[in-house]
């Protein structure tokens, strides 16, 4: 790999000649003449063959090594994504609304309730919700302007430091690579709720097969599966909210009024400020995956239209599915309930406060229904892990920062080798049958623990730097198709909250609740399990920084043109804003919120 050098820019003459070349035309939108020939099996087999003209990092996109791919063709080439552009608005909206709703909400919130009490649960999730609202809006603004295939590392590369972009790319890839075996085992554990006599290894095989097949259908398979999964999760949460309100006001089978008695006894807080900090960390993990809506931008037919709507949906998901549901959880389940901390694992439905609230009300069958929802949520996260890790690996390979074989894109627009590699790591799920399963999975969880925090913090800081460079280079905000509702102030707030989570994680890792009862070796192990992701990120960043001597990007040197998808964006925006000005007030209010 070459030493770092600034991106070069070519003249318009080279650009005009490049866009008329046969290779360019075939690789970026023209269907091969023989694609529809042959029978079904022949077409299927041919679909797995490599398309030599497809790249994960579209021509014109700055790579994490700081170099530009075919800058002379940037304006035209990046108008078409090399991956399948099959995602529709409904896919993005459901990914945004229900994408990251998983065991962090359904099960992990129980441990958080037991650690900090109902008030700490509500405060922590509200603060992290504010952080994610700011982060996703910042991401949305950049993703609409620069749809990026693969990962968020390109934003760190372009607006912060190429070495940090390299570290963030691998940080994100590792996060999702280790999640798949964890989630497959978790799905098999949910079956234990019914006391199934069938070995967990059988369920691991079934669930792994389902996830792999879904992802072999490409981005459309992932999107349709997530669409269905998200609908199930959304219906479940809304149903629980309605049921929770009825139970709290005395509409349960026994007719007893609960109200806010559990906030008075045993109390609103538990373990003081440290309990709050512990919940603060748990809440941030529950929101992991929210950024996937930005990852999907490059595989969306029209991100300028679809992505803003999807980003705005995140606000309603945070308010409705997290804040409202957890408020009811705190009203219906006391933090002293022994079942909250009696779980055999982080995926044991017996420890779910949602299941406990239903069981306390004496309602039959519904607890099994909620366990099915938990199983679907786990499979959803496993499905997302293959999608996220394969796109990230393929982008890194295209930039020569991972083995080049991962850049293999077949004729159907799938990063096939990356999908196969990510899926193969799911075989680690069979460790569940070994005597060392607890240690193996504890360290895998630790590996992915803080990864999201680094990703979110980098997104916020990249947005701050992007806005500063945009203004310094003479651009106005009217030239941007979508503006973050939280603005630069929101990005500063999001960045500060991400830093606070890192501090809180350090403190609760170094001296967790009840640390005085542990041995020194146990406390040391707890710390490294809580903070393992931090030294791994530094291990990627520091050597790359020292070897390639990459610069911190100055605002005047940032490339704000390469990779923008629309050629006549200013004219398009002017027409759209003139049309929006004629909308009635109710429609403008609706579009602002949704």
C-alpha positions in Angstrom: 0.0 0.0 0.0 1.3 3.5 -0.9 2.1 6.2 1.6 -0.8 8.7 2.1 -1.2 11.3 -0.5 -3.9 13.9 -1.2 -6.7 13.0 -3.6 -6.0 14.2 -7.1 -8.6 15.9 -9.3 -8.9 15.6 -13.0 -10.2 17.9 -15.6 -13.6 17.8 -17.3 -12.2 16.5 -20.6 -11.1 13.3 -19.0 -14.5 13.0 -17.3 -16.4 13.3 -20.5 -14.4 10.7 -22.2 -14.6 8.3 -19.3 -18.4 8.2 -19.0 -18.7 7.1 -22.6 -16.3 4.2 -22.3 -17.9 0.7 -22.8 -16.5 -0.6 -19.5 -18.0 2.3 -17.6 -21.4 1.9 -19.3 -21.6 -1.9 -18.7 -20.4 -1.7 -15.1 -22.8 1.1 -14.0 -26.3 0.3 -15.1 -26.5 -1.4 -18.5 -27.7 -4.9 -18.3 -25.5 -7.6 -19.9 -27.0 -8.9 -23.1 -26.7 -12.5 -22.1 -28.1 -12.0 -18.5 -31.6 -13.3 -19.3 -30.4 -16.2 -21.4 -30.5 -19.8 -20.3 -32.7 -21.6 -17.9 -33.4 -20.8 -14.3 -30.5 -22.9 -12.9 -28.0 -21.5 -15.4 -29.1 -17.9 -14.5 -28.8 -18.7 -10.8 -25.3 -20.1 -11.3 -24.2 -17.2 -13.5 -25.5 -14.8 -10.8 -22.7 -16.0 -8.4 -20.0 -15.2 -11.0 -17.9 -12.1 -10.4 -18.8 -8.9 -12.2 -15.4 -7.3 -12.9 -16.9 -3.9 -13.4 -18.6 -3.7 -10.0 -16.8 -2.1 -7.0 -18.0 -1.8 -3.4 -16.5 1.7 -3.1 -18.1 3.5 -6.0 -15.8 5.4 -8.4 -15.2 8.8 -6.9 -15.6 7.8 -3.3 -12.6 8.6 -1.0 -11.3 5.4 0.6 -10.2 5.0 4.1 -6.6 5.2 2.9 -7.3 8.7 1.7 -7.1 8.0 -2.0 -9.8 8.7 -4.6 -11.1 6.0 -7.0 -11.3 7.5 -10.5 -11.9 11.1 -9.5 -12.5 12.2 -13.1 -15.7 10.1 -13.3 -16.9 11.0 -9.8 -20.0 13.1 -10.6 -21.4 10.5 -12.9 -20.2 7.2 -11.4 -21.5 7.8 -7.9 -25.0 8.4 -9.2 -25.2 4.6 -9.4 -24.3 2.3 -6.5 -22.3 -0.8 -7.5 -24.4 -2.9 -5.0 -28.0 -3.7 -5.5 -30.1 -0.6 -5.2 -33.2 -2.5 -4.2 -34.1 -0.8 -0.9 -37.4 1.1 -1.0 -38.8 3.7 1.3 -40.9 1.2 3.3 -37.7 -0.9 4.0 -35.8 2.0 5.3 -38.7 3.2 7.5 -39.1 -0.2 9.1 -35.4 -0.6 9.6 -35.4 2.8 11.3 -38.4 2.2 13.4 -37.8 -1.4 14.5 -34.3 -2.3 13.3 -32.4 -2.3 16.6 -35.3 -3.3 18.9 -33.9 -6.5 20.4 -32.9 -8.2 23.5 -31.3 -5.0 24.9 -34.9 -3.7 25.3 -36.8 -6.9 25.9 -34.3 -8.7 28.3 -31.4 -6.4 29.1 -33.7 -3.8 30.5 -34.5 -6.2 33.3 -30.9 -6.3 34.5 -30.7 -2.5 34.2 -33.9 -2.2 36.3 -32.4 -4.4 39.0 -29.2 -2.4 39.0 -30.5 1.1 39.0 -34.2 1.1 39.7 -37.0 2.5 37.6 -36.0 6.2 37.7 -32.4 5.4 36.6 -33.8 3.2 33.8 -35.9 6.1 32.5 -33.2 8.7 32.9 -30.5 6.7 31.2 -32.6 5.5 28.2 -33.9 9.1 27.8 -30.4 10.5 27.7 -29.1 7.9 25.3 -32.2 8.4 23.2 -31.3 12.1 22.9 -27.8 11.1 21.9 -29.0 8.8 19.2 -31.5 11.3 17.9 -28.7 13.8 17.4 -26.4 11.1 16.0 -28.8 9.7 13.4 -29.8 13.1 12.1 -26.1 14.0 11.7 -25.6 10.7 9.9 -28.7 11.3 7.7 -27.4 14.7 6.6 -24.0 13.2 5.5 -25.5 10.0 4.0 -27.9 11.9 1.8 -25.1 14.1 0.6 -22.5 11.3 0.2 -24.2 7.8 0.0 -21.4 5.5 1.2 -21.2 1.7 0.5 -19.7 -0.4 3.2 -19.3 1.5 6.4 -19.1 4.9 8.1 -15.4 4.9 8.0 -15.4 7.1 4.8 -16.8 10.0 6.9 -14.1 9.7 9.4 -11.6 9.4 6.6 -12.8 12.5 4.7 -13.5 14.8 7.6 -11.2 13.6 10.5 -8.2 11.4 9.7 -7.7 8.5 7.3 -6.1 6.4 10.1 -9.1 6.9 12.2 -11.3 5.9 9.3 -9.3 2.7 9.0 -9.7 2.0 12.7 -13.5 2.7 12.5 -13.9 0.4 9.5 -12.4 -2.5 11.3 -14.1 -1.6 14.6 -17.5 -1.8 12.9 -16.6 -5.0 10.9 -15.4 -6.8 14.1 -18.5 -5.6 16.0 -20.9 -7.3 13.6 -18.7 -10.4 12.9 -18.8 -11.5 16.5 -22.5 -10.7 16.9 -23.7 -13.5 14.6 -22.6 -16.5 16.7 -23.8 -14.7 19.8 -27.3 -14.1 18.4 -27.6 -17.6 16.9 -26.9 -19.1 20.3 -29.3 -16.6 21.9 -32.1 -17.7 19.5 -31.5 -21.4 20.6 -31.6 -20.4 24.2 -35.1 -18.8 23.8 -36.3 -22.3 22.8 -35.3 -23.5 26.3 -38.1 -21.4 27.7 -40.5 -24.1 26.7 -38.2 -26.9 28.0 -37.5 -28.4 24.6 -35.8 -31.8 24.7 -34.0 -31.1 21.4 -30.4 -30.3 21.6 -29.4 -26.6 21.2 -27.0 -27.6 18.4 -30.0 -28.5 16.3 -31.6 -25.1 16.7 -28.3 -23.4 16.1 -28.1 -25.2 12.7 -31.6 -24.3 11.8 -31.3 -20.6 12.7 -27.9 -20.3 11.1 -29.2 -21.8 7.9 -32.2 -19.3 7.9 -29.9 -16.3 8.3 -27.5 -17.4 5.6 -30.2 -18.1 3.1 -31.8 -14.7 3.7 -28.5 -12.9 3.1 -27.8 -14.9 -0.1 -30.9 -13.2 -1.6 -28.9 -10.0 -1.4 -30.0 -6.7 0.0 -33.6 -7.3 -1.0 -33.7 -10.5 1.1 -32.2 -8.7 4.1 -34.7 -5.8 3.7 -37.8 -7.9 3.3 -36.8 -10.1 6.3 -36.1 -7.0 8.4 -39.4 -5.5 7.2 -41.3 -8.5 8.5 -39.2 -8.8 11.7 -39.7 -5.1 12.5 -43.5 -5.3 12.0 -43.7 -8.2 14.5 -41.6 -6.2 17.1 -43.5 -3.0 16.6 -46.9 -4.8 17.0 -45.5 -6.5 20.2 -44.3 -3.3 21.8 -47.5 -1.4 21.0 -49.5 -4.4 22.3 -47.5 -4.4 25.6 -48.0 -0.6 26.0 -51.7 -1.0 25.7 -51.7 -4.0 28.1 -49.4 -2.3 30.5 -51.6 0.8 30.8 -54.6 -1.5 31.5 -52.7 -3.5 34.1 -51.4 -0.4 35.9 -54.8 1.2 36.3 -56.3 -2.0 37.7 -57.7 -3.7 34.6 -55.9 -7.0 35.2 -57.5 -10.4 36.1 -57.3 -9.6 39.9 -58.5 -6.0 39.4 -55.7 -4.5 41.7 -54.6 -1.0 41.1 -50.8 -0.6 40.8 -50.2 3.0 39.9 -46.8 4.3 41.0 -46.4 2.2 44.2 -43.1 0.6 43.1 -41.6 4.0 42.7 -42.3 4.6 46.5 -41.4 1.1 47.6 -38.8 -0.3 47.1 -38.0 3.1 45.5 -37.1 4.9 42.4 -33.3 4.5 42.6 -31.0 1.6 43.5 -27.3 1.7 44.1 -27.2 5.5 43.8 -25.2 7.3 41.2 -23.2 4.3 40.3 -26.4 2.4 39.6 -27.4 5.2 37.2 -24.1 5.0 35.4 -24.4 1.2 35.0 -27.8 1.6 33.4 -26.4 4.4 31.3 -24.0 1.9 29.8 -26.6 -0.8 29.4 -29.0 1.6 27.6 -26.4 2.5 25.0 -26.0 -1.1 24.1 -29.8 -1.5 23.7 -29.7 1.1 20.9 -26.9 -0.6 19.0 -27.8 -1.0 15.3 -29.7 2.3 15.0 -27.0 3.5 12.5 -27.9 0.7 10.0 -30.3 3.0 8.3 -27.3 5.1 7.2 -25.4 2.0 6.1 -28.2 1.1 3.8 -28.1 4.5 2.0 -25.9 3.4 -0.8 -28.2 0.5 -1.6 -31.3 2.7 -1.7 -32.9 3.6 -5.0 -33.3 7.3 -4.0 -31.6 8.1 -0.7 -32.4 11.8 -1.1 -36.1 11.0 -0.9 -36.2 7.9 1.4 -33.5 8.5 3.9 -34.8 11.8 5.5 -38.2 10.1 6.2 -36.5 7.1 7.7 -34.2 9.3 9.9 -37.2 11.2 11.3 -38.9 7.9 12.3 -36.1 7.3 14.8 -37.5 10.0 17.1 -40.8 8.2 17.3 -39.1 4.8 17.9 -37.1 6.3 20.8 -40.1 7.9 22.4 -42.7 5.2 21.8 -40.9 1.9 21.9 -38.2 2.7 24.5 -39.3 5.5 26.8 -43.1 4.7 27.0 -42.6 0.9 27.3 -39.8 1.2 29.9 -41.9 3.7 31.9 -44.6 1.0 32.1 -42.0 -1.7 32.9 -40.8 0.5 35.9 -44.5 0.8 37.1 -45.3 -2.9 36.8 -42.2 -4.6 38.0 -40.3 -3.8 41.3 -36.5 -3.8 41.0 -36.3 -6.2 43.9 -38.0 -9.0 41.9 -35.5 -11.9 42.1 -36.3 -13.1 38.5 -34.6 -10.0 37.1 -31.2 -11.2 38.1 -31.9 -14.9 38.1 -31.3 -15.3 34.3 -29.1 -18.1 33.0 -28.0 -15.8 30.2 -28.6 -12.3 28.8 -31.2 -13.8 26.5 -33.2 -15.8 29.1 -36.9 -14.7 28.7 -37.5 -15.6 32.3 -35.6 -12.4 33.2 -37.5 -10.2 30.8 -39.4 -7.5 32.7 -42.0 -7.7 29.9 -42.5 -11.4 30.5 -42.5 -10.8 34.3 -45.1 -8.1 34.1 -47.4 -10.4 32.1 -46.7 -13.3 34.5 -47.4 -11.1 37.6 -50.8 -10.2 36.1 -51.6 -14.0 35.9 -52.3 -13.9 32.1 -51.7 -17.2 30.4 -50.0 -17.8 27.0 -48.9 -14.2 26.5 -45.6 -14.9 28.1 -44.9 -17.5 25.4 -46.0 -15.0 22.8 -43.4 -12.5 24.2 -40.7 -15.2 24.1 -41.5 -15.7 20.4 -41.0 -12.0 19.9 -37.7 -12.2 21.7 -36.6 -15.0 19.4 -37.6 -13.0 16.3 -35.7 -10.0 17.7 -32.6 -12.1 18.2 -32.8 -13.5 14.6 -33.3 -9.9 13.3 -30.0 -8.8 14.9 -28.2 -11.9 13.6 -29.6 -11.1 10.1 -28.3 -7.5 10.4 -24.9 -8.7 11.6 -24.2 -10.5 8.3 -25.5 -7.5 6.3 -23.4 -5.0 8.2 -20.2 -7.0 8.4 -20.2 -8.2 4.8 -20.7 -4.6 3.4 -18.0 -3.3 5.7 -15.5 -6.0 4.8 -16.1 -5.6 1.1 -15.5 -1.8 1.3 -12.3 -2.3 3.3 -11.0 -4.8 0.8 -11.7 -2.5 -2.1 -9.6 0.1 -0.3 -6.8 -2.5 0.1 -7.3 -2.6 3.9 -8.6 -6.2 4.0 -7.8 -9.3 1.8 -8.8 -8.4 -1.7 -11.0 -11.5 -2.1 -13.6 -9.8 0.1 -14.2 -7.3 -2.7 -15.7 -10.0 -4.9 -19.1 -8.6 -6.1 -21.2 -11.0 -8.1 -23.5 -10.2 -11.0 -26.4 -9.8 -8.7 -24.6 -7.1 -6.7 -23.9 -9.2 -3.7 -20.5 -9.1 -1.8 -20.5 -12.9 -2.0 -17.2 -13.8 -0.4 -17.7 -11.3 2.5 -21.2 -12.8 3.1 -19.8 -16.4 3.1 -16.9 -15.4 5.5 -19.3 -13.5 7.9 -21.7 -16.5 7.8 -18.9 -19.0 8.4 -18.1 -17.3 11.7 -21.6 -18.3 12.8 -20.1 -21.8 13.2 -18.6 -20.5 16.4 -22.1 -20.8 17.8 -21.4 -24.5 18.2 -19.1 -23.6 21.1 -22.4 -23.6 23.0 -22.0 -27.3 23.3 -18.5 -27.0 24.9 -17.6 -26.7 28.6 -15.9 -23.3 27.8 -18.9 -21.7 26.3 -19.3 -19.1 29.1 -15.8 -17.8 28.8 -15.8 -17.8 25.0 -19.0 -15.8 24.7 -18.2 -13.4 27.5 -15.1 -12.3 25.6 -17.0 -12.1 22.3 -19.5 -9.8 23.9 -16.6 -7.7 25.3 -15.1 -7.4 21.9 -18.3 -5.8 20.5 -19.2 -3.9 23.7 -18.0 -0.4 23.1 -17.8 -0.5 19.3 -21.1 1.3 18.8 -20.0 4.2 21.1 -16.9 4.8 19.0 -19.0 4.6 15.8 -21.6 7.1 17.1 -19.0 9.5 18.5 -17.1 9.5 15.2 -20.3 10.2 13.3 -21.1 13.3 15.5 -17.5 14.6 15.2 -17.4 14.0 11.4 -20.6 16.0 11.1 -19.2 18.9 13.1 -16.1 19.0 10.9 -18.2 18.6 7.7 -20.3 21.6 8.6 -17.3 23.7 9.3 -15.6 22.8 6.0 -18.9 23.4 4.1 -19.1 26.9 5.4 -15.3 27.6 5.0 -15.4 26.6 1.4 -18.1 29.0 0.5 -21.2 26.7 0.5 -24.6 27.5 2.0 -26.9 25.1 3.8 -29.5 25.6 1.1 -27.3 23.4 -1.1 -27.8 20.4 1.2 -30.8 18.1 0.4 -31.3 17.2 4.1 -30.4 19.1 7.2 -30.0 17.6 10.7 -32.9 18.9 12.8 -30.5 19.0 15.8 -27.9 20.9 13.8 -24.2 21.3 14.9 -25.3 21.9 18.5 -27.0 18.5 18.5 -23.8 16.9 17.1 -21.8 18.5 19.9 -24.3 17.2 22.4 -24.2 13.7 20.9 -20.4 13.7 20.9 -20.3 14.8 24.6 -22.8 12.1 25.6 -20.8 9.5 23.8 -17.7 10.6 25.8 -19.7 10.5 29.0 -20.7 6.9 28.2 -17.0 6.0 27.8 -16.2 7.6 31.1 -19.2 5.8 32.8 -18.1 2.5 31.3 -14.6 3.0 32.6 -15.8 3.7 36.1 -18.3 0.9 36.3 -15.8 -1.5 34.7 -13.0 -0.5 37.1 -15.3 -0.5 40.2 -18.6 -2.1 39.4 -21.5 -2.4 41.8 -20.5 -4.8 44.5 -16.8 -4.8 43.5 -15.7 -5.0 47.2 -17.0 -8.5 47.3 -14.9 -9.7 44.3 -11.3 -10.8 44.3 -8.7 -8.6 42.6 -8.5 -11.0 39.6 -12.3 -10.9 39.2 -12.3 -7.1 39.2 -9.5 -7.1 36.6 -11.4 -9.5 34.4 -14.5 -7.4 34.7 -12.6 -4.3 33.7 -11.2 -5.8 30.5 -14.5 -7.4 29.6 -16.1 -4.0 29.9 -13.4 -2.0 28.1 -11.8 -4.5 25.6 -13.0 -2.6 22.5 -11.0 0.6 23.4 -7.5 -1.0 23.2 -8.5 -2.8 20.0 -9.5 0.5 18.3 -6.2 2.0 19.4 -4.3 -1.1 18.1 -5.7 -0.4 14.7 -5.3 3.4 14.8 -1.8 4.0 16.2 0.3 1.7 14.0 -1.6 2.8 10.8 -1.1 6.5 11.9 2.6 6.0 12.5 3.3 4.0 9.4 1.4 6.0 6.8 1.8 9.3 8.6 -1.8 10.3 7.7 -2.7 14.0 8.4 -5.6 15.3 10.4 -7.9 16.7 7.7 -7.9 20.5 7.5 -11.2 22.1 6.5 -9.7 23.8 3.4 -8.4 20.4 2.2 -11.6 18.4 2.6 -13.1 17.2 -0.7 -16.8 18.2 -0.6 -17.6 17.3 -4.2 -16.5 13.8 -4.8 -19.2 11.2 -4.3 -22.3 13.5 -4.4 -24.9 11.5 -6.3 -26.9 14.2 -8.0 -25.5 16.3 -10.9 -28.1 19.0 -10.8 -28.8 19.0 -7.1 -29.2 22.7 -6.6 -31.9 23.0 -9.3 -33.7 19.9 -8.0 -33.8 21.3 -4.4 -35.0 24.7 -5.6 -38.0 23.0 -7.4 -38.8 20.8 -4.4 -38.7 23.7 -1.9 -40.9 25.8 -4.2 -43.4 22.9 -4.2 -43.1 22.5 -0.4 -43.8 26.2 0.2 -47.2 25.6 -1.4 -48.1 22.8 1.0 -50.8 23.5 3.7 -49.6 23.9 7.3 -50.7 20.5 8.4 -48.7 18.8 5.7 -45.5 20.8 6.4 -45.9 19.9 10.1 -46.3 16.2 9.3 -43.3 16.2 6.9 -41.2 17.9 9.6 -42.0 15.2 12.1 -42.2 12.2 9.8 
